[in-house]
Amino acid sequence: MQKYQTEVLIIGCGAAGLTSALAALERGATTLVVERSCYEERGGNTRWTESLFMLKSGQRNFELRDEFWGSYAENSGYHTDPDFIQEAAKDYSNWHPNVKTAAFVDPELLSVFADNIPPTLEWLAEFGVTVDMEGLSHPYFIKVPTLPCLNGGGLQVIENLTPEVEKRGGKFLFETTASELLLDDMGKVSGVKATTKNNEPVEISAKSVILASGGFQGNPQMLVQYMGPQARYLRPVAKGGYYDKGEGLRMALAHNAAPAGDWSDCHHELVDPRSGKAEALVHIYQCGIVVNRWGKRFMDECPSDFSEWLEEPCKAIKAQPGGVAYLIYDDQLHSADYQGWRYGVRSEIAPFRGETLAELAGQIGVPAAALEDTVAEYNAACVDSDAVEYGAHEPATFDFGGQATQGLAPNKSNYAKRIEKGPYFCYPLMASICFTYGGLRVTPRAEVLNFSGEVIPGLYAAGETVGMHYGHYTSATSVLRALVFGRLAGASAAAV
Ligand SMILES: Cc1cc2nc3c(=O)[nH]c(=O)nc-3n(C[C@H](O)[C@H](O)[C@H](O)COP(=O)(O)OP(=O)(O)OC[C@H]3O[C@@H](n4cnc5c(N)ncnc54)[C@H](O)[C@@H]3O)c2cc1C
């Protein structure tokens, strides 16, 4: 068996792993990063993200947008005991163990997260990882906030930080998968068991271990186990997610680590199932109707509340037969003068097209009569169809003026325009997973807690392994979570 020794051992070479390694090296510790993938594919989810940040654009000081606090507050947990919330106002060291391990967004952790965002981004600039504070803005047909993003996306983190770690003497073991924690006689984490190519066993001893191994979006068994049978229809939104198979989380749970975040949920994105491209989004379902395999509508395609546009359609679609649905629209959108809606489609594959609804139905395998009936019923419920001009002017806000269907179940709350002008078009839709919410409970020093609210000595977590989400994901915060908690975990682990 191959054996290695290091002071700080890091599982995973994404944003969380690389920042952990650099922070530990800065404090003089020896580090070793083990990574399941080969060198060329390293970086998990981080490699694929544009890396939008929930920061105010056009400013230099990395100030958080107000939605950061609003969204975390609205999605802080489910029916949290009010006494726990009161207790959480006390100094963290005095919290009852049940509060330290309760299923809610830990306010102490959230403030540590927020406070560390500006210094972490300043620190990363020293390694050439920089933020475009003007942010990405598209002439989309809906007004969306312009968010700053990493120059070069998450790939910049991977490509810049890997050589920086090497330059400082940090080591890597690629194509090596960690599977089990090792503990010494005192119950302190002392390394991991892993396997390398050809299933050859490896043992690595370490003073501390950082779990930076992402969520479990790449593990169909864990998805179904924690998220229910509908999760069998989900797949990662980009290739990097397939590497995140949840061993890091399982290793910790096997030693009574406290879970955090909603293990039954994930951040979804709506994509074209025919495309293997990263984030093959189809975000134009507001401009048509969405039917299931049987040609029936089942969701409000255009509610006014933007937050309902992100996760809710995905949840509704994965609950349909086969976990698929079909967006049906007509030539009024396709050949409209204003083509800003096309920014809502990132699939490279052209939509299905039929001169008639029956022809379109034949192409997508939906019963033609059912689709025709659904469209007729929908058209009859569109009371002010001519008033709807799909993005014919300035990008619309989320309040579209209430051009709703009447008497339809479910109603379409806005953009209720008849589908009547051929040719007709269809994008198939499925929900994909960006990342899973289920993670571990950590202290503000990124130490993993056990179920009794005690620190598991020698064990740290960073990135997606830190559970922080219940309900809706607070957008554009996941890379920040990886960078901030990676840096904190590396510093804490090196101090052991
Ligand atoms: C297409 C896409 C778009 C996104 N857009 C945004 C965005 O705009 N803004 C935002 O904030 N977030 C976004 N995200 C989410 C964000 O990218 C991730 O949540 C974040 O990068 C996760 O970083 P991480 O280091 O925790 O995990 P990862 O980057 O996934 O790294 C984990 C690493 O651990 C390795 N690993 C896993 N298990 C083992 C094991 N047992 N042994 C060894 N190695 C292991 C994996 O191979 C991987 O390299 C997006 C994600 C995707 C996929």
The ligand as a MOL file (V3000), in Angstrom:
LIG
                    3D

  0  0  0     0  0            999 V3000
M  V30 BEGIN CTAB
M  V30 COUNTS 53 58 0 0 0
M  V30 BEGIN ATOM
M  V30 1 C -22.4920 25.4570 -14.5190 0
M  V30 2 C -22.4220 26.0080 -13.1160 0
M  V30 3 C -22.6940 27.3440 -12.8930 0
M  V30 4 C -22.6040 27.8730 -11.6050 0
M  V30 5 N -22.7880 29.2090 -11.4300 0
M  V30 6 C -22.5170 29.7670 -10.2260 0
M  V30 7 C -22.4730 31.1780 -10.0730 0
M  V30 8 O -22.6720 31.9370 -11.0220 0
M  V30 9 N -22.1730 31.6860 -8.8330 0
M  V30 10 C -21.9220 30.8720 -7.7520 0
M  V30 11 O -21.6430 31.3630 -6.6620 0
M  V30 12 N -21.9400 29.5120 -7.8880 0
M  V30 13 C -22.2040 28.9570 -9.1000 0
M  V30 14 N -22.1680 27.5940 -9.2430 0
M  V30 15 C -21.8900 26.7500 -8.0620 0
M  V30 16 C -20.4100 26.8010 -7.7130 0
M  V30 17 O -19.6310 26.7150 -8.8990 0
M  V30 18 C -19.9990 25.6590 -6.7870 0
M  V30 19 O -20.9230 25.4800 -5.7460 0
M  V30 20 C -18.6120 25.8870 -6.1840 0
M  V30 21 O -17.6730 26.1750 -7.1970 0
M  V30 22 C -18.2080 24.6310 -5.4090 0
M  V30 23 O -16.8540 24.6730 -5.0430 0
M  V30 24 P -16.2660 23.4730 -4.1530 0
M  V30 25 O -14.8170 23.6890 -4.0860 0
M  V30 26 O -17.0370 23.3460 -2.8820 0
M  V30 27 O -16.6170 22.1440 -4.9650 0
M  V30 28 P -16.0770 21.6680 -6.3920 0
M  V30 29 O -15.6350 22.8150 -7.1940 0
M  V30 30 O -17.1340 20.8210 -6.9810 0
M  V30 31 O -14.7910 20.8150 -6.0470 0
M  V30 32 C -14.8780 19.5760 -5.3800 0
M  V30 33 C -13.7170 18.7170 -5.8430 0
M  V30 34 O -13.6420 17.5670 -4.9900 0
M  V30 35 C -13.3230 16.4310 -5.7880 0
M  V30 36 N -13.7690 15.2350 -5.0590 0
M  V30 37 C -15.0350 14.8900 -4.7430 0
M  V30 38 N -15.0460 13.7730 -4.0050 0
M  V30 39 C -13.7580 13.3850 -3.8560 0
M  V30 40 C -13.1390 12.3090 -3.1750 0
M  V30 41 N -13.8490 11.4090 -2.5000 0
M  V30 42 N -11.7920 12.2170 -3.2290 0
M  V30 43 C -11.0480 13.1320 -3.9280 0
M  V30 44 N -11.6060 14.1740 -4.5770 0
M  V30 45 C -12.9420 14.3160 -4.5300 0
M  V30 46 C -14.0570 16.6870 -7.0840 0
M  V30 47 O -13.4980 15.9410 -8.1420 0
M  V30 48 C -13.8750 18.1910 -7.2570 0
M  V30 49 O -12.7180 18.4960 -7.9870 0
M  V30 50 C -22.2680 27.0240 -10.5220 0
M  V30 51 C -22.0130 25.6800 -10.7370 0
M  V30 52 C -22.0830 25.1680 -12.0280 0
M  V30 53 C -21.7740 23.7190 -12.2480 0
M  V30 END ATOM
M  V30 BEGIN BOND
M  V30 1 1 1 2
M  V30 2 1 2 3
M  V30 3 2 2 52
M  V30 4 2 3 4
M  V30 5 1 4 5
M  V30 6 1 4 50
M  V30 7 2 5 6
M  V30 8 1 6 7
M  V30 9 1 6 13
M  V30 10 2 7 8
M  V30 11 1 7 9
M  V30 12 1 9 10
M  V30 13 2 10 11
M  V30 14 1 10 12
M  V30 15 2 12 13
M  V30 16 1 13 14
M  V30 17 1 14 15
M  V30 18 1 14 50
M  V30 19 1 15 16
M  V30 20 1 16 17
M  V30 21 1 16 18
M  V30 22 1 18 19
M  V30 23 1 18 20
M  V30 24 1 20 21
M  V30 25 1 20 22
M  V30 26 1 22 23
M  V30 27 1 23 24
M  V30 28 2 24 25
M  V30 29 1 24 26
M  V30 30 1 24 27
M  V30 31 1 27 28
M  V30 32 2 28 29
M  V30 33 1 28 30
M  V30 34 1 28 31
M  V30 35 1 31 32
M  V30 36 1 32 33
M  V30 37 1 33 34
M  V30 38 1 33 48
M  V30 39 1 34 35
M  V30 40 1 35 36
M  V30 41 1 35 46
M  V30 42 1 36 37
M  V30 43 1 36 45
M  V30 44 2 37 38
M  V30 45 1 38 39
M  V30 46 1 39 40
M  V30 47 2 39 45
M  V30 48 1 40 41
M  V30 49 2 40 42
M  V30 50 1 42 43
M  V30 51 2 43 44
M  V30 52 1 44 45
M  V30 53 1 46 47
M  V30 54 1 46 48
M  V30 55 1 48 49
M  V30 56 2 50 51
M  V30 57 1 51 52
M  V30 58 1 52 53
M  V30 END BOND
M  V30 END CTAB
M  END
